[in-house]
Amino acid sequence: MTLSRISEIFYSLQGEGTMTGLPMTFVRFAFCPWRCSWCDSVYTWAASEMRMGGLPVLDDAQRQQAFEAAVGVEELSTSAIVDRVLEYPSSWICITGGEPLSQPNGFEELVYALKDHSLSLEVETSGLVPLPEDDLFNIVDSWVVDVKTPSSGMQDYLQLGDLKRLRPCDQIKFVVQSIQDLEFAASVIEDTIGSERGIQILISPVSETPFGNAGISALETAEFIKAKLPMARLSLQMHKVIWGDRRGV
């Protein structure tokens, strides 16, 4: 059985997206090959520069914080992960990261194993790794796919073609830090997604991160959505409002 590198497993409320407020168990895969400038989960970066074929860390401070914060990463079998998940009462599981699709064998095993227990699955992915082409795609109840905006620094690696495969039960998320990001989101929605397919489109302003302050405010974002993105919805990080900016919530 495959061993997966896991950053944390915890029980909380979903703080973002269409299921905000729903009790949910989270399985956070460790290690990420991407380096978004406003990442709020830098503890998933550790040891991923070479072993995961990752992009260069942006600067020495980010590298050091990522390695220091990554204490507690475990290599767990799929059965061990499932056993922990079953300790909690929620029927909804969120698999997140890092980037869970960067550990494809462990991710696939985990999805099928959780489905054997009739659990519902939400999977959060960066939008920078191609989505599965086989049955694995369809048995996930809701994919939450990021579209990296210009401020992330990862725009050149987008897999925009995958957005055309998404279903009404899936979600597309734009994390925005500026008006430029919002205009980019509007362009992608018009050119690639469209407004008639019923997919849930989320606009999420950057909150404060370990490496800098937030950019555009929730108020500015809300006004832009009202004026130019009426098919989208504002998505704030409710878990940070309740528990603060910390892990395990």
N, C-alpha and C positions, 0 to 999 in steps of 0.2 A: 504493500500500500504506500502511496506517495506521502512524503512529509511536506507540509506547507509551512512557510515562515509566517507566523501570526503575531501581530502587534498587540492586539487586545480583543477580548470577547466580553461584552457587557450588555446589560439590560437597561433600557431607557425609553424615552419617547422619541419618535422621529421628529427632528427639529426643522426639516426642510421639505419642500415639494408638496405633492398632492396628498400625502398621508401625514402631514404635520399634526402632531399631537397624539398619534397612534402609538400605543406601547409596542416596542419592537426590540428584538435581540440583535445586536450588531456583532459581526465577525469582521475585524479589520485586518486585511492582509498587510504584512510588512513589506517594505522595499518598493521603490518606485523608480522607473527609469526616466521620469520627467522632472522638470525643474521650474514649475510655475512660480513667477516672481512673488505672488501673494499667497503661496501655499500656507495653510494653517495646520498642516499635519507633517511638518518637516521631520518628525521622529520616524517616519516611514522611509526616509531617504538612506539611512545608514547602510554602508557596505554595498550600495547599489551602483556606484559609478562604473565599476568594471564587471562585477559578477552578473549584473542585469543588463549590461550593455548601455548604461545610462548616459545622458548628456552631462557635460561638465557642471559641477556645482557652481553656482553663480559667484560666490566669493568665499574667502576663508572663514568668515564669521558664520555663514550658513552651514558650511561643512562641519565646523566644530559643534554647532548647536545640534545638528542632525545626529551626529555620533553620540553626543552626551545624552540626548533625549531618548535614544533608542534602547535604553536599558529595559530588559524584560521581554524582548522578542523571543518567541519560542518556536521550535520546530515540532509540529504536532501532526499526528496521523489524522486522516479523515475521521476515523471512528472516535478519536479523542475530542476532536472539535464538535462532532455531533453530540457526544455525551454532555459536554458543557452547555451546548445550546439547549438541550432538553431539560436542563436544571431550571430554566426560566419558563414562565407561563405563556409567553406570547406565541401566537400562531404565525406571526410575521417575522421574517428574518431579513436583515439588510446585510449583504456582503459588500464590503467597501474596501478602501485602501488609503494610501498607496494606490496601486493598480492591480486588482485581483487577476486581470487577464494576463499579467506578466508572469504568473505562475499557472500556466494553462492546465497542466495535469492535475494539480491539487484542486484547482477551481472546479474543473469538470467533475471530479470524484465527489466533491462536496455538494455540488448542486444535485446530483442524482441521489446521493445519500440522504439529503434533507427532504427531497421529494418523496423518498420511500416512507417518510414519517408524515406525509400529507401536510407539509408546511408550505406557506406562501413565501415567495422570494422576490425581494427587490435588490437589484444589483447596480451599484454605482461605479461607473467607469469613466475614464478620462476623455474618451472620444479620440484618443491618439493611437489606439490599438484596434485593429479590425475586430468586429464582433464575430462570434462563431457563425459558421455557415450551415451547421447541421441541426439536429433536433434540440441541441442544447439551447439554441436561441429561443425556441418556442416554449420550452418548459419553464423559463424564467417568467414570473408573473408581471414584472415591470422592470424594464431597463431604464436607468437614469443616466443619460449620456451627456457629458459636458461638451460644449463647443467652446474651445479656448479662444478668448478674445485677444486683441492685439496686446493689451497690457500684461498678459500672462507670459509673453515671450515664446510661446509654443505654437503660435498660429500656423507656422509653416508645416507642422506635422499632422494637421487635421485630417481625419478620414470622413470627409463630408458625404461621400457616396453612401455610407452606412445609414445616414439619416433617412434615406428614401425607403429603407426596409422597416422602419419602426412602425409600431402598431398603435391604435388609440390608447391602449393600456400603458404605453411607455411614456417617458418624460425626457424632454430636452432642456438642458440647463445652460444658461449663459451667466457666468460670473463677470460682473462689470465693475470697473474702477473709474470710468471716465465717460464723457459724452461720446468720444470716439468709439468706445466699446459698445455703447448703446446703438449707435448708428451702424456698426458692424453687425450687431445682432439683427437689426431690422433688415439689413441687406441679405443676410443668410436666410432669414425666415421667408423673405419674398422670393429669392432665387432658388432655394433648395428645398425648403420645408413646405411652403404654402400655408394657407390659412383654412383649408377645407378638409384636412385629413383627420381632425379630431385629436391629434397628439397634444399632450399637455406641454406647454412651453413656459419655462420658469426663467425669471430674470432676478438674479441674486446679487445685490451690491456687496462689494468686498467689505468685510468687517476688519477690525484691527488684526494684524498678523504679527508674527514674531519679528519681522524685518521692516515694518513700516506701518504708518497709519492708513486707515481706510481712505478711499478717494471720494467718489460721488455719494451723496447722502441718499437715504431711503426716500426722503421727500422728493428730491430731484428725479430719482429713478421712477417713483410713482407717477409723477407728472409726465414724464416721457412715455411711460406705458399708456397712460390715459390718452395722450395725444397721438402716438404713432404705433403703438403695439396693443391694440385692444383685444387681440387674440391671445395675449400672454397674461401671465399673472406674476405679481410680486412675490418673491420667496425670501423671507428673512430667516436667520438662524435662531429659531426660538430656544433651542437648548442652551445657547450662550446667554440669552436673556435670563433664563431661569437659574442656571448653575454657574455661569461665568465661562471664561475661555480656558477650559482645562480638559484633560483626557477623561475617558471613561464615562461620559455623559451623552 
